[in-house]
Amino acid sequence: MIRLLKSENPRWWLGIGAVIGLGMQTKYSIVFLIAGIVAGVILTQAHRYLLSPWLWAGVLLAVLIFLPNLAWQAQHDFISLDFLSSIHARDIRIGRTETFLKDQTYISANLVTIPLWILGLGFYFFAPSGRRFRTLGWMFVIPFALLYESKGRGYYLAPAYPMLLAAGAVWLGQGIKSIIYLESSFRTGVFLDHPGDRFCRIQLVSLTTCSGKFILVEKGCRYQHRIQGRDRLARSGRDGGQDICCPARRRAGRNRILTATTARQGRSTCMARLTGCRRPSVG
């Protein structure tokens, strides 16, 4: 399903149909998942596949794979359904189905992963980047509701959690990456002119690339200038335009960059090359 929704290639319905057909050969409870797929297709933007011949080809393939099993069941008066019904009645009688909700916290998943799979469910239904994968959200919600209403065992839903955990990890990773990016956006380097002259501080909003925003502030005065983009940054120094190091550079003609670590020195070297300042030194 993920490959289908990501690539929007309807031929993946053949693979989905084959997996469903093979699944029906082993566990009839896969019908709950099929219900989730049907609801997910109808209730999301994936409903456009209802007009695709590949979807119906996948349905036909699933039926063909399952057909020998279905024929055997029909010849034996669907004896497997009688067997499963008796087991289900026994489970209800002895109370095994009463802990369905509690089982979701420590059998189907576990206490540690609760925030992650809840985050994954939110990703499918609320995150803009998860919108095209919303079918997967319904593939969890619908089986959950049906199993709860039919008094299923708690572990029946366990195979549905990996897709929630994966989505939760993706969304969490995106959040952490954004936080790290914002934190690194405000690291600073220092332009130092002749001894006794004023300092200029440059704040690199994007330290890992040379194409971000650069904010320059001259210490001790109100001069402040903002330049966006690598091309404008390089052009301003190359064409003799407004000096982006500081006004003092036009007087002295020499500036160098002081950095706290060799890693920052490397990033500042990129700035020095673009601005025409001297190469940085560690200080």
N, C-alpha and C positions, 0 to 999 in steps of 0.2 A: 504493500500500500504506500509506503514511504517513497519508493522509487516511482510509482505511478504519479503521486501527487507532486513530487519534486520535478520530474521530467515532463509531466503532462503528456506522456506518450501512452495512448490508450492500449497499445499492444501488451502492456503489463497486465491487463485483465486476463490474458491467457495464463500467465503465471499464477495469478491469484486464484483462478478457477481450478488449476491443477492442484494447488496446495489445499484448497477447500475439499476437493474430491478425495485426496489422500487422507486428509484429516477425518473426514466422515467414515473412513474405513476403520479408524482406531477409536475415536471418541464421538459418540452421538451428541454430546454436550456442546460440540462446536456450533450447533444451531444457534446458541446464544450469541456467539461471535458473528455469525452470519446476520443475525438480526441487527447487531450494531453496525455492520458494514452497510446494510440496506438503509438504516436510518441516517447514517453519516452521509451517504450519497444523496439522499433525498433532501436533507436539511442543510446542506452546504453548497458551495459553488461547484462541487463535484457532480451535481445533478445533471450537468451538461452531458455527462457520459451515458446517460440513459438513452440518448439518441445515437450512441456509437455502436456499430456492429461488433466491435471488439469486446464490449462488455457482455453482450448476449452470447458471443462465441465462448467467452470464459464460463458463463453459466452452463452452456451446453457441454463444455469439456468437463466441468465438475460433475454433472449428472452422468455423463458417460463413464467416468472413473468409478463413481459410486454405484452404478447400475447393477453390477453383479452382486454386490452386497444386498442391495434393495430387493433384487429378485429372490435371493436366498431367504431373506426375511419374509417375503410374501409367501413363499412355498411352505414356511414353517410357522405361519400365523403370527408373525412378528414376535417370536418368543423372547427376543432380547428386550423388547419393551416391557413385557411382563416381568422379566427378571429385574430390570432397572426400577420398575414401579414398586416392586416388593422391597427392594433395598431402600428406596426413598421413604416409603412408609415406615420402615423400621427405624431409620435415622430420625424421623420426626417423633416417633413414639418414645424413643429413649433420650430425646433432647439434644441430639448432635447438631441440629440446625439452629438452635437458639442463640448460639454465639457467633452468628455470621458476621455481624459488624465488628465485634471484638477481635475476631480472627484476622481481620484486615490489617490490624496493627502489629501482630507478632507472628503470624503464620504466612499469609500471602505476601506480606512485606515484613518490616520490623520497625521498632520504635525509632531507631536512628534515621531511617529513610523516610519517615512520615513527611517532614518538611519538603524533602526533595520531590516526592511523587505528587504532593499537593501543588508544588510549584510547577511541575510538569503539566498537571491538569489545567492550571491557570494559563500556562503558555499556549495550549491549544485553543482555549476559549477567549482569551483576553489580549494576548500579545499580538501586535501587528504582524510580526514575522512568523507567527504561528497560525495565521488565518488560513493559509492554504492547506495546512495539516489538520484542520479542525475535524475532519472525518475521524481521525484517530481518537480524538476526545470523545466522540459519540460511541466509538468502538469500546470505550471503557464504561461510559455512563449507562448505556442501554443494557449490556449484559449485567452490570451491577444491579440495576433496578429489577430486571427480570429474575435474577437469581435470588435476590432478597424477597421478592414477592412470592416466588415459588418455593421458598424455604430450602434453598440449596445449601450445600456445605461451604464453609468459609474458604477452603483452599481451592474451590473451583475457579475462583477469579485470579489466582496467582499468575497465570501466564499473561495477564493483561498489564501487569505492573512494569515490566521492562520498558515498554514504550513511554510510560509516564516518567520513569527514572531518567531515561535518556533525554527527554524533553526538558525535565527539570535541571539536569546537568548543563544542557546547552544554555538555558536562560540564565542560570546562575553564573556560568562562565562569561556570558555577555555582560552581566552586571559587574562582575569583578574586573573584567577588562576595562570597562568604562571608568571604574573607580581608579584603577592604576593609571589610566591615561590622564585623568584629571589631576591626579597627584603629581605625575611627572611633568605636567604642563607648567608648573610654577617653579621649577628649579631654575637657578640663575647662574649666569656667568658675569664676570666683571671686566670692563674695559678700563685700563689704567694708562693714563697719559704720562707726560714727564713728571718726575717727582715734584710735588708742590702744586701741581695743577689739579683741577677738579676730576673726580671720578665719574664715569658713566656706567650705569648698570643696564645690562640687557636681559630681558626676561624672555626665555624661549618657550613659547606655547606648544611647540612640537619639537622635542629634542631629538627624536629618532629620525626625522626627515628634515630636509632643507626647504620644504615647500609650505611650512605652516605660517602662522602669524608671528611677527616680531614686534615687541613693544620696547621702546627705548626710553629711558628716563635719565636725565643728567642730574646727579646728586647736587643739591645746593641751589638749584634754580627751578623754574617752572617749565623748562623745555620738555616737551613730550611729543613723540611722533610715532605713528603706527603705520607699518608697511605690511601689506599682505602679498604673499606669493614670492616664489623664488626668482622669477624673471624680473619683477620690479626691483627686488632686493639687489640682484646682480647689476641691473641696468643703472640703478641710482649711483653706484660707485664707479662703474665703468664709463658712464657718459659725463662724469663730472657734475652730476646733479646734486641734490641735497645729500649731505654726508650722513649715513645712517649710524656711524659710530658715535659721534657726538660733535657739537660745534667746535670743541677744542681741537679736534683732529685737523681742521682746516688751518689752524694756527701752527700747530706743531708738526703735523705731517707724520707723526709716529704714534701708534697705539699698539698695545698688546693685550691679550686676553688672559686673565688669571682664572684658573679652575681649581676646584678642590681635589679632584681625582683624575687619574689618567683616563678613565672612561669618559668623564666630562670633557677632558682635553680633546679626545677624539671627536666628540660631537661639536666642540667649539671650533676645531680645525675646519670643519665644513663651513661654519659661519665665517671664519677668517678668510677662507678662499673666496667666498661670495662677496664679502664686504671690502676686501683689499687690505684688511688689518694684518698685522704681523701674526705669525703662527702662535698658538697659545702655549703657555708654560704652566706647569703645575705649581700651585701655591696654596 
